[in-house]
Amino acid sequence: MAELLKVAMPKGRIYKKASKLFREAGLPTPDDFDDSRKLIIPVPEAGMEFIMAKPVDVPTYVEYGAADIGIVGKDVLMEENRDVYELLDLGIARCRMSIIGAKDWQPVMNPKVATKYPNVASQYFREMGQQVQVIKLNGSIELAPLIGLADRIVDMVETGQTIRENGLLELEEMFPITSRLIANRVSYRLKNDAIQRLCDQLQPVISQGG
Ligand code: PRP
């Protein structure tokens, strides 16, 4: 019998795109949990069990082996810097991490930068040789430059709607972002057949551009 793969799935918007990709790859997965609070979802037809995790926690479940594999945005992967294998760029949830400011922003000495990604932002500005003060927030980051908490923000831009509706300006694109398939290092060896089979099934349905 094929080995059961424990898959850490990010709850929310990436999940919908990931489950659609799995179905396109011929893996029958449940598509909607809007009305469910269930956190462990058996998917026996696909030889998997989904662990419905908060996106930021997916690399943690995978690093510790509580999940064999996981799906996570590259943004979270860069920020969390966990010891996991990155197996595939799934090409879904495509967006970008950008530096954003108010329309009337001015260059200032040692600007305050608000973000959900303090590690990524600190490293980026350090490598650019720019001194900044990073302020960690957990959401609604676009508020920060509007109410004087920060001079700039580092945040995700997908459609651009949030920055447009709040009168902000995308000053610089830092990184393109997509979701990735990651694996626990031990699981990758012990369950290699099952993981490899999953990669082989996913590969042909991964879109490179859109
Ligand atoms: C994300 C991100 C931006 C927005 C970008 O926030 O932090 O705010 O989406 O998307 P857009 O370019 O299509 O408008 P999210 O909705 O995850 O909520 P948050 O503000 O609580 O982080």
Residues whose N, C-alpha, C, O or C-beta is under 5 A from the ligand:
A	BS01	PRP	N138 G139 S140 I141 D155 M156 V157 E158 T159 G160 Q161 T162 I163
